[in-house]
Amino acid sequence: VKDFRLAIEKFKEDIPKVTGDHTIAEKFNTYRFKDYKEQVIDLLHRVCTVSVETVRIVGEMPG
């Protein structure tokens, strides 16, 4: 149960703590995955593609 709670905590919405300058908090007040879902999926696809291609290229190298 403890491990499950820790895993859930990692995916909670992160609200930045405001200290000093409030500009960042006003312009970027949330980090919601749902707001960036498509961009995150696209970036993951790109990273996976580069990783697979790197393994393929290294595998084709002599020696």
N, C-alpha and C positions, 0 to 999 in steps of 0.2 A: 504494500500500500504506500509506503514511504517513497519508493522509486517511482511509482505512478504519479504521485503528487509532484515530485521534482520534475518529471517529464512535462506535466501539464503547466507548471510554472514557466518553463522555457518558452511556451507558445502563447502566453498571455500578452495582451496589448501592452506595449511599453509606452508610458507617458513620461516625457523628459522632465527632469527636475529643473526648476527655474532658479538659477542663482546669478545675480547680477543682471546682465543684459537679457531682456525679454524678447529680443528680435527673433531668435531661433524658435522659441516656444510659440510665438505668434504665427510665424510662417510655416512651421513644420511641427504642429502640435500633436500628431499621432503617427504611429508606425503600424498601421493596420495592414496585415497581409492581404486581405481582400481588396484593398485599394491598389495593390501592386501585383496581384496574382499573375496576370498575363506576362508582365515583365520578368517576374521571378521564374516562371516556367520557361520563358524564352532563354534567359541566361543559363538556367540549368541544362537546357538542351544544347546550347553552345558549348558549355564546359564539357558535357559528356561527349559531344562530337569531337572536340579537340583531343580529349583523352583517348578515345578509341583510335583516332587517326594517328596519334603519337605512338601508341602501342604497335599499330600496324607498320608504320614507317620504321620504327626501331627494330621490329622483327624482320624486316626485309634487308636490314644493313648487314654487310658481311662481317664475320668475326665474332 
